[in-house]
Amino acid sequence: VTPTERTPFPWPRFFLALLFAVLGWFAFWITIVLAIVMWVLVAVSREPHAEFKSVVTVSARYVSQCLSYVLLLTDEKPFPLGPLPRGD
């Protein structure tokens, strides 16, 4: 690429970033609700339920994946265009 040539704007990536920004926003609030439920469970049973903790982990990792894609830190697409994060 010469100094006078510019690469075209990545419109497909931009629109995918917008999509994942919205999905990440919803996933963030779902994660907050799950965290509150987990604290209630801890208050009742004094320890988090292992399977519920795994669900919260997947949700938090998904938010992280969405943010990483939107902020151009990674090219790996989050779920549903990529793999769902693991909870282990």
C-alpha positions as CSV (number, residue, x, y, z in Angstrom):
1,V,0.0,0.0,0.0
2,T,1.5,3.3,-1.1
3,P,1.1,6.4,1.1
4,T,-1.6,7.8,-1.2
5,E,-3.6,4.5,-1.2
6,R,-5.9,3.7,1.6
7,T,-7.4,0.4,2.4
8,P,-11.2,0.3,2.2
9,F,-13.2,0.7,5.4
10,P,-14.1,-2.8,6.8
11,W,-17.9,-2.4,6.7
12,P,-18.7,-6.1,7.3
13,R,-16.5,-6.0,10.5
14,F,-18.1,-2.8,11.6
15,F,-21.6,-4.2,11.3
16,L,-20.6,-7.4,13.1
17,A,-19.0,-5.3,15.8
18,L,-22.3,-3.4,16.3
19,L,-24.2,-6.7,16.5
20,F,-21.8,-8.1,19.1
21,A,-21.9,-4.8,21.0
22,V,-25.6,-5.2,21.4
23,L,-25.4,-8.9,22.2
24,G,-22.6,-8.2,24.7
25,W,-24.7,-5.4,26.4
26,F,-27.6,-7.9,26.9
27,A,-25.2,-10.6,28.1
28,F,-23.6,-8.1,30.6
29,W,-26.9,-7.4,32.2
30,I,-27.8,-11.1,32.3
31,T,-24.4,-11.7,34.0
32,I,-25.2,-9.0,36.6
33,V,-28.6,-10.7,37.4
34,L,-26.8,-14.1,37.5
35,A,-24.3,-12.7,39.9
36,I,-27.0,-11.4,42.2
37,V,-28.7,-14.8,42.2
38,M,-25.4,-16.4,43.0
39,W,-24.9,-14.1,46.0
40,V,-28.4,-15.0,47.2
41,L,-27.5,-18.7,46.8
42,V,-24.3,-18.1,48.7
43,A,-26.2,-16.4,51.5
44,V,-28.5,-19.4,51.8
45,S,-26.1,-22.3,51.4
46,R,-22.8,-20.6,52.2
47,E,-21.2,-21.8,49.0
48,P,-21.9,-21.3,45.3
49,H,-23.5,-24.2,43.4
50,A,-20.9,-25.6,41.0
51,E,-23.2,-25.9,38.0
52,F,-24.6,-22.4,38.5
53,K,-21.1,-21.1,38.9
54,S,-20.3,-22.7,35.5
55,V,-23.2,-20.8,33.9
56,V,-22.0,-17.5,35.3
57,T,-18.5,-18.2,34.1
58,V,-19.7,-18.9,30.5
59,S,-21.8,-15.7,30.6
60,A,-18.8,-13.6,31.9
61,R,-16.5,-15.1,29.3
62,Y,-19.0,-14.4,26.5
63,V,-19.1,-10.7,27.5
64,S,-15.4,-10.7,27.4
65,Q,-15.3,-12.2,23.9
66,C,-17.9,-9.7,22.6
67,L,-15.8,-6.8,24.0
68,S,-12.6,-8.2,22.6
69,Y,-14.2,-8.4,19.1
70,V,-15.8,-5.0,19.3
71,L,-12.5,-3.4,20.5
72,L,-10.6,-5.0,17.6
73,L,-8.5,-7.0,20.1
74,T,-9.3,-10.3,18.3
75,D,-10.7,-11.4,15.0
76,E,-12.3,-14.5,16.5
77,K,-16.1,-14.1,16.3
78,P,-18.1,-14.8,19.4
79,F,-21.1,-17.1,19.6
80,P,-23.3,-17.5,17.5
81,L,-20.7,-17.2,14.7
82,G,-18.0,-18.8,16.8
83,P,-17.8,-21.3,19.6
84,L,-19.6,-20.7,22.9
85,P,-17.1,-20.2,25.7
86,R,-16.5,-23.0,28.2
87,G,-17.5,-22.8,31.8
88,D,-14.7,-24.9,33.3
